[in-house]
Amino acid sequence: MWFQDEARFGQQNTTTRVWALKGSRPRAIKQQQFEYAYLFGAVCPSNGKTEALITPCSNKEVMIEHLSLISQTTPLGRHAVVIMDGAGWHQLSLADEFDNLTIIKLPPYSPELNPVEQVWQWMRQNELANRCFDGYDDIVNQCTKAWNSFRSERSRVKRICDRDWINLVS
């Protein structure tokens, strides 16, 4: 079972609290430019596997590429269920191109049911906040580092993404 979502990261970045000496006023960077990259991410909470794709846009073609990565990661003879929200490019018919995928859509306005939402929060808080990006290539590089840092420990992936209500059978 995979949970899938996408997020936009870029120059209009997250500003978070920082440690500073008492009485000081640390400066936080806030860019005014508008370059972004989209990170399509998927996690399998039962085994800690992840798949990701970073692109300059978010559309049906990119979604097919991302589903292809999930399909290729699914072991031969197994079937993957991909749970995602109702974005316009998240169409149930996308799974028709793959023999080993089924798509289930979450109810509208229920991001709390998708554990990948916590991945975006973790990446923003721990890896990407309070940063200035030089441009699109820098955004892609930093998002790649952040995703690789997240996925470097399968125990972290499981801890952030596992839920009591997910009944997974290996």
C-alpha positions as CSV (number, residue, x, y, z in Angstrom):
1,M,0.0,0.0,0.0
2,W,1.4,3.4,-1.1
3,F,0.4,6.9,-0.1
4,Q,1.1,9.5,-2.8
5,D,1.0,13.3,-2.9
6,E,2.9,16.2,-4.4
7,A,4.1,19.5,-2.9
8,R,5.5,22.7,-4.3
9,F,8.8,24.0,-3.0
10,G,10.5,27.2,-4.0
11,Q,11.7,30.7,-3.4
12,Q,8.6,31.6,-1.4
13,N,9.9,29.4,1.4
14,T,8.9,28.5,4.9
15,T,10.2,30.6,7.8
16,T,10.6,28.8,11.1
17,R,11.9,29.6,14.6
18,V,15.6,29.4,15.2
19,W,17.8,29.2,18.3
20,A,19.4,32.5,19.2
21,L,21.0,34.3,22.2
22,K,18.5,35.8,24.6
23,G,17.8,39.4,23.7
24,S,19.0,39.0,20.1
25,R,16.9,39.3,17.0
26,P,18.1,36.7,14.4
27,R,17.4,37.5,10.8
28,A,15.4,35.2,8.6
29,I,15.6,35.2,4.8
30,K,12.4,35.7,2.8
31,Q,12.8,35.7,-0.9
32,Q,10.5,37.6,-3.3
33,Q,11.0,35.6,-6.4
34,F,8.6,33.0,-7.7
35,E,10.5,29.9,-9.0
36,Y,9.2,26.6,-7.8
37,A,9.7,22.8,-8.3
38,Y,7.1,20.1,-7.6
39,L,8.0,17.1,-5.7
40,F,5.9,14.0,-6.3
41,G,6.4,11.6,-3.4
42,A,5.1,8.2,-2.4
43,V,5.7,6.2,0.7
44,C,4.9,2.6,1.7
45,P,4.6,2.7,5.5
46,S,4.8,-1.1,5.9
47,N,8.3,-1.4,4.6
48,G,9.6,2.2,4.5
49,K,10.1,2.3,0.8
50,T,9.8,5.6,-1.0
51,E,9.6,6.9,-4.6
52,A,9.9,10.5,-5.7
53,L,10.1,12.7,-8.8
54,I,10.9,16.4,-9.0
55,T,9.5,18.4,-12.0
56,P,8.9,22.0,-13.0
57,C,5.2,21.4,-13.4
58,S,2.4,19.3,-12.0
59,N,0.1,17.5,-14.5
60,K,-1.3,14.2,-15.7
61,E,1.9,13.2,-17.7
62,V,4.1,13.7,-14.7
63,M,1.6,11.7,-12.6
64,I,1.9,8.8,-15.0
65,E,5.7,8.9,-14.7
66,H,5.4,8.8,-10.9
67,L,3.0,5.9,-11.0
68,S,5.4,4.2,-13.4
69,L,8.2,4.4,-10.7
70,I,5.8,2.9,-8.1
71,S,4.8,0.1,-10.5
72,Q,8.5,-0.7,-11.2
73,T,9.3,-0.8,-7.5
74,T,6.4,-3.3,-6.8
75,P,7.8,-6.8,-6.7
76,L,6.8,-9.2,-9.5
77,G,3.6,-11.0,-8.7
78,R,2.5,-8.3,-6.2
79,H,-0.1,-5.6,-6.6
80,A,0.2,-2.0,-5.3
81,V,-2.7,0.1,-4.0
82,V,-1.9,3.8,-4.3
83,I,-3.9,6.1,-2.1
84,M,-4.1,9.7,-3.1
85,D,-6.1,12.9,-2.9
86,G,-8.5,14.2,-5.5
87,A,-6.3,16.6,-7.4
88,G,-7.3,17.1,-11.0
89,W,-4.5,15.0,-12.4
90,H,-5.2,12.1,-10.0
91,Q,-7.6,10.2,-12.2
92,L,-8.6,6.7,-11.5
93,S,-8.0,5.8,-15.2
94,L,-4.3,6.4,-14.8
95,A,-4.0,2.9,-13.2
96,D,-5.3,1.4,-16.5
97,E,-1.8,1.7,-17.9
98,F,-0.3,-0.5,-15.2
99,D,-1.1,-4.2,-14.6
100,N,0.0,-4.0,-11.0
101,L,-1.6,-0.8,-9.7
102,T,-5.0,0.2,-8.3
103,I,-5.8,3.8,-7.3
104,I,-8.0,4.7,-4.3
105,K,-8.9,8.3,-3.8
106,L,-9.2,9.9,-0.3
107,P,-12.4,11.8,0.6
108,P,-12.3,15.5,-0.3
109,Y,-10.7,17.9,2.2
110,S,-9.1,15.2,4.3
111,P,-5.3,15.8,4.2
112,E,-5.0,14.2,7.7
113,L,-5.6,10.8,6.0
114,N,-2.5,11.1,3.8
115,P,0.7,10.5,5.8
116,V,2.8,12.1,3.0
117,E,1.5,15.4,4.3
118,Q,3.7,14.9,7.4
119,V,6.6,14.2,5.1
120,W,6.2,17.7,3.5
121,Q,6.0,19.2,7.0
122,W,9.2,17.3,8.1
123,M,11.1,18.4,5.0
124,R,10.1,22.0,5.4
125,Q,10.9,22.1,9.1
126,N,14.1,20.1,9.1
127,E,15.7,20.6,5.8
128,L,14.3,23.5,3.7
129,A,13.2,26.2,6.0
130,N,14.9,29.6,6.3
131,R,16.8,29.1,3.1
132,C,17.5,31.2,0.0
133,F,17.5,29.5,-3.4
134,D,19.5,30.7,-6.3
135,G,17.1,29.4,-8.9
136,Y,15.3,26.4,-10.2
137,D,18.4,24.1,-10.2
138,D,19.2,25.0,-6.7
139,I,15.6,24.3,-5.6
140,V,15.8,20.8,-7.3
141,N,19.2,20.1,-5.6
142,Q,18.0,21.1,-2.2
143,C,14.7,19.2,-2.6
144,T,16.7,16.1,-3.7
145,K,18.9,16.4,-0.6
146,A,15.9,16.9,1.7
147,W,14.1,13.8,0.2
148,N,17.2,11.7,0.4
149,S,17.7,12.8,4.0
150,F,14.1,11.8,4.8
151,R,14.3,8.4,3.2
152,S,17.8,7.6,4.5
153,E,16.3,6.0,7.6
154,R,13.5,3.5,6.9
155,S,12.6,3.7,10.6
156,R,12.0,7.4,10.1
157,V,9.8,6.8,7.1
158,K,7.8,4.2,9.1
159,R,7.6,6.4,12.2
160,I,6.3,9.5,10.3
161,C,4.0,7.7,7.9
162,D,2.6,4.7,9.8
163,R,-0.9,5.0,11.3
164,D,-2.8,2.7,13.6
165,W,-5.8,2.6,11.2
166,I,-3.7,1.4,8.2
167,N,-4.2,-2.4,8.2
168,L,-1.2,-3.6,6.2
169,V,-0.5,-7.3,5.5
170,S,3.0,-8.1,4.2
